[in-house]
């Protein structure tokens, strides 16, 4: 602390004001908390409405989307008041997890999820633009048998590695950002996500967050990003999805190329489909 | 969620001069309108918490708790005082709760905006930590006043309305707190 002149309290006032000075990520926090409040309101109005648009296909299919969505729901800020609610520490961890999973604007969200479906290892990997036109590219399938698709907002693409062909289809119904966090913010009314402890998986210390409907998420203690999702099945079994990648990439030319199927396969033959059918 | 119960809330007494009266009335009629109050007060509540609490995560947690509680309890807000006064009383209670529970606050990654060099940043952090420690040694009502003034950034007139004193009295009290702080920190 600096010496304060007896005749002048301005330095002290300046230091006091600095304690509460705005931070870089205040706006992100404001929006995150706002969404959580909105999700608890009757009618759950969309605070940042987007027109209804087609969804980007998720590499692991609907089940994985549900699992990821539920996991994201788990990171909703829960009510911390009252003796029946989770502890402040628990709520803070859940809160920080939500913040970590709130994508920044003008970035690319890169995810890679690995799971086992019917005894077969399935990998899903996506790169998604976090702002319009929400261009995306994804890979899905078992190792060695990956399908690849993309969407740049006006055209959808599918790559066939057996013929080295890209099938493109004009499509004017703009895609949405298939961010599971955005999807499940509308489902946060339950507010029942709760951090229930710390576990070690694969040598990594993780926060365990119990989610509504039996799902469990495991999140990094340093970055609060998802590492594993336990998804209970109807037959009583549990499927564990490993989140091999969950990162935000800067919108550099090199990273932007990750969104383009033609950039990834510059020698592929391009076949243009007819019509402007949606997906 | 108590927001559903807002439709059955008791009639609110109109308080002349409360700049939030219309927004509060709208929120009581339709809880979705509460978001306008949230937008208006988010920065001030966060600033209030930051002045009184060093730990960044706890500040954010307190801010969230304040608005969650305000939304849930808006039906019980009778309008006898200002909305701001009511809201900052919730904030005051939330801070009190966390200060009771936390014997020590963890070190945090507080940052002071505009520090151009690592050395200056370290010095600013030290200043901030020491100042926070001093603030914690003040009486709760003193902390409250200081946070309203320098955390929430409210003018003396608004603080006076919140605490139920005359602006001149508030100004004197804040000045005395500053003097006390300075004496403890030569």
Boltz contact constraints between the chains, C-beta under 6 A:
constraints:
  - contact:
      token1: [A, 1]
      token2: [B, 127]
      max_distance: 6.0
  - contact:
      token1: [A, 1]
      token2: [B, 130]
      max_distance: 6.0
  - contact:
      token1: [A, 1]
      token2: [B, 185]
      max_distance: 6.0
  - contact:
      token1: [A, 4]
      token2: [B, 182]
      max_distance: 6.0
  - contact:
      token1: [A, 9]
      token2: [B, 178]
      max_distance: 6.0
  - contact:
      token1: [A, 12]
      token2: [B, 178]
      max_distance: 6.0
  - contact:
      token1: [A, 12]
      token2: [B, 182]
      max_distance: 6.0
  - contact:
      token1: [A, 15]
      token2: [B, 127]
      max_distance: 6.0
  - contact:
      token1: [A, 15]
      token2: [B, 131]
      max_distance: 6.0
  - contact:
      token1: [A, 16]
      token2: [B, 150]
      max_distance: 6.0
  - contact:
      token1: [A, 17]
      token2: [B, 150]
      max_distance: 6.0
  - contact:
      token1: [A, 18]
      token2: [B, 112]
      max_distance: 6.0
  - contact:
      token1: [A, 19]
      token2: [B, 50]
      max_distance: 6.0
  - contact:
      token1: [A, 19]
      token2: [B, 51]
      max_distance: 6.0
  - contact:
      token1: [A, 19]
      token2: [B, 128]
      max_distance: 6.0
  - contact:
      token1: [A, 20]
      token2: [B, 47]
      max_distance: 6.0
  - contact:
      token1: [A, 20]
      token2: [B, 50]
      max_distance: 6.0
  - contact:
      token1: [A, 20]
      token2: [B, 51]
      max_distance: 6.0
  - contact:
      token1: [A, 20]
      token2: [B, 151]
      max_distance: 6.0
  - contact:
      token1: [A, 21]
      token2: [B, 113]
      max_distance: 6.0
  - contact:
      token1: [A, 30]
      token2: [B, 42]
      max_distance: 6.0
  - contact:
      token1: [A, 33]
      token2: [B, 64]
      max_distance: 6.0
  - contact:
      token1: [A, 40]
      token2: [B, 1]
      max_distance: 6.0
  - contact:
      token1: [A, 41]
      token2: [B, 3]
      max_distance: 6.0
  - contact:
      token1: [A, 41]
      token2: [B, 31]
      max_distance: 6.0
  - contact:
      token1: [A, 41]
      token2: [B, 32]
      max_distance: 6.0
  - contact:
      token1: [A, 42]
      token2: [B, 4]
      max_distance: 6.0
  - contact:
      token1: [A, 45]
      token2: [B, 32]
      max_distance: 6.0
  - contact:
      token1: [A, 77]
      token2: [B, 64]
      max_distance: 6.0
  - contact:
      token1: [A, 79]
      token2: [B, 68]
      max_distance: 6.0
  - contact:
      token1: [A, 80]
      token2: [B, 65]
      max_distance: 6.0
  - contact:
      token1: [A, 81]
      token2: [B, 69]
      max_distance: 6.0
  - contact:
      token1: [A, 88]
      token2: [B, 61]
      max_distance: 6.0
  - contact:
      token1: [A, 92]
      token2: [B, 57]
      max_distance: 6.0
  - contact:
      token1: [A, 92]
      token2: [B, 61]
      max_distance: 6.0
